Amino acid sequence: MATERPSARAGSGGTPPKNARRRSRELAMQGLYQWLLSGEDAGAIEAHVAASTPGYEKADRDYFKALLHGALEAAVELDEAIAPHLDRKTIELSPVEHAVLLLGAFELLRMPEVPYRVVINEAVELAKTFGGTDGYKYVNGVLDRVATRLRPVETGGRA
């Protein structure tokens, strides 16, 4: 699998163009959000996202499925990976921030072919788009610390 490069900025607004992987991450984050609120199973969430989300056809469907199912299956392990870097319990996080952190932690843990900087950048963009005003700063700080722990060679083992 080819490594992914951060998207070049396009347009005067500085908004990166959406590629198939970014769309997959958006859909997976929305699915994780739905799961956090409803507790539905992965198959039902996937079917709902596929049937009701405009732009689904523009996503890398295999990547979306890998992210959604993988993050849901590993949710306990992912929460354990992010919990030491939080200033509150995961249950106290906003569902958007929690979903973005689960997704980012999953990519850091299980998708080493995606550079950690890409994972963090994509998570920050999701938090900016869907989260609260400064939620992206929190997501950035937490995932940076998670990356240092999960990918010490790639991050240079900085503390």
C-alpha positions as CSV (number, residue, x, y, z in Angstrom):
1,M,0.0,0.0,0.0
2,A,1.4,3.4,-0.9
3,T,2.0,5.9,1.8
4,E,-0.2,8.8,2.0
5,R,1.0,12.4,1.7
6,P,-0.7,15.3,3.3
7,S,-3.0,17.0,0.8
8,A,-1.9,20.3,-0.8
9,R,-3.9,23.3,0.2
10,A,-6.3,24.4,-2.5
11,G,-8.4,27.5,-3.1
12,S,-8.2,30.8,-1.4
13,G,-9.8,29.5,1.8
14,G,-6.9,27.1,2.6
15,T,-9.3,24.1,2.7
16,P,-7.6,20.9,1.7
17,P,-9.2,19.1,-1.2
18,K,-11.1,16.0,-0.1
19,N,-9.7,12.8,-1.3
20,A,-11.1,9.3,-1.0
21,R,-9.2,8.5,2.2
22,R,-10.2,11.8,3.9
23,R,-13.9,11.0,3.0
24,S,-13.4,7.5,4.5
25,R,-12.1,9.0,7.7
26,E,-15.1,11.4,7.9
27,L,-17.5,8.5,7.4
28,A,-15.7,6.3,9.9
29,M,-15.7,9.2,12.5
30,Q,-19.4,9.7,11.9
31,G,-19.9,5.9,12.4
32,L,-17.9,6.0,15.6
33,Y,-19.9,9.0,16.8
34,Q,-23.1,7.1,16.1
35,W,-21.8,4.0,18.0
36,L,-20.8,6.2,21.0
37,L,-24.4,7.6,21.2
38,S,-26.4,4.5,20.2
39,G,-24.3,1.4,20.9
40,E,-25.4,-0.1,17.6
41,D,-23.4,-2.8,16.0
42,A,-20.8,-2.1,13.3
43,G,-22.9,-3.7,10.5
44,A,-26.0,-1.5,11.2
45,I,-23.8,1.6,11.4
46,E,-22.1,0.8,8.2
47,A,-25.4,0.2,6.4
48,H,-26.8,3.4,7.8
49,V,-23.8,5.5,6.7
50,A,-23.8,3.9,3.3
51,A,-27.5,4.5,2.7
52,S,-27.9,7.9,4.2
53,T,-24.6,9.9,3.7
54,P,-24.2,12.1,0.7
55,G,-20.8,11.5,-0.9
56,Y,-20.4,7.9,0.3
57,E,-19.6,6.9,-3.3
58,K,-16.5,9.2,-3.2
59,A,-15.0,7.4,-0.2
60,D,-12.5,4.6,-0.3
61,R,-15.0,2.0,0.9
62,D,-12.5,-0.6,1.9
63,Y,-10.6,1.9,4.0
64,F,-13.8,3.1,5.6
65,K,-14.8,-0.4,6.5
66,A,-11.3,-1.2,7.9
67,L,-11.4,2.0,10.0
68,L,-14.9,1.6,11.3
69,H,-14.8,-2.1,12.0
70,G,-11.3,-2.0,13.3
71,A,-11.8,0.9,15.7
72,L,-15.0,-0.6,17.0
73,E,-13.4,-4.0,17.6
74,A,-10.4,-2.4,19.3
75,A,-12.4,0.3,21.2
76,V,-11.4,-0.8,24.7
77,E,-7.7,-1.1,23.7
78,L,-7.8,2.3,22.0
79,D,-9.4,3.9,25.1
80,E,-6.7,2.4,27.2
81,A,-4.1,3.9,24.8
82,I,-5.5,7.4,25.0
83,A,-6.7,7.5,28.6
84,P,-3.2,8.3,30.2
85,H,-3.0,11.4,28.0
86,L,-6.4,12.8,28.9
87,D,-7.3,15.4,31.5
88,R,-10.6,13.6,32.2
89,K,-12.3,10.3,31.8
90,T,-13.2,9.2,28.2
91,I,-16.8,9.2,29.1
92,E,-16.6,12.9,29.8
93,L,-15.2,13.7,26.4
94,S,-17.5,15.2,23.8
95,P,-18.7,12.3,21.5
96,V,-17.0,14.1,18.5
97,E,-13.6,14.4,20.2
98,H,-13.9,10.8,21.5
99,A,-14.7,9.5,18.0
100,V,-11.8,11.4,16.5
101,L,-9.4,10.2,19.1
102,L,-10.6,6.6,18.7
103,L,-10.1,6.9,14.9
104,G,-6.7,8.5,15.2
105,A,-5.5,6.1,17.9
106,F,-6.6,3.2,15.7
107,E,-4.6,4.4,12.7
108,L,-1.6,5.0,14.9
109,L,-1.8,1.5,16.4
110,R,-2.9,-0.6,13.4
111,M,-1.9,1.3,10.3
112,P,1.8,1.9,10.4
113,E,1.9,2.5,6.7
114,V,0.2,5.9,7.3
115,P,2.7,8.4,8.7
116,Y,1.9,9.5,12.2
117,R,1.9,13.2,11.1
118,V,-0.7,12.4,8.5
119,V,-2.8,10.6,11.1
120,I,-2.6,13.6,13.5
121,N,-3.3,16.1,10.7
122,E,-6.3,14.2,9.5
123,A,-7.7,14.0,13.0
124,V,-7.2,17.7,13.6
125,E,-9.0,18.4,10.3
126,L,-11.9,16.2,11.5
127,A,-12.0,17.9,14.8
128,K,-12.0,21.4,13.2
129,T,-14.9,20.4,10.9
130,F,-17.1,18.5,13.3
131,G,-16.0,19.5,16.8
132,G,-16.2,22.4,19.1
133,T,-14.2,25.6,18.7
134,D,-10.9,24.5,20.3
135,G,-11.5,20.7,20.3
136,Y,-8.9,20.3,17.6
137,K,-6.2,21.6,19.9
138,Y,-7.1,19.0,22.4
139,V,-7.1,16.2,19.8
140,N,-3.7,17.4,18.5
141,G,-2.1,17.3,21.9
142,V,-3.5,13.9,22.9
143,L,-2.7,12.2,19.6
144,D,0.8,13.7,19.6
145,R,1.4,12.0,23.0
146,V,-0.2,8.8,21.9
147,A,2.0,8.8,18.7
148,T,5.1,9.2,20.8
149,R,4.2,6.1,22.9
150,L,2.9,3.9,20.0
151,R,5.4,4.9,17.4
152,P,8.6,5.8,19.2
153,V,10.9,5.2,16.3
154,E,8.9,7.3,13.9
155,T,8.4,10.1,16.3
156,G,12.1,10.1,17.5
157,G,11.0,8.9,20.9
158,R,10.6,12.5,22.2
159,A,9.0,12.9,25.6
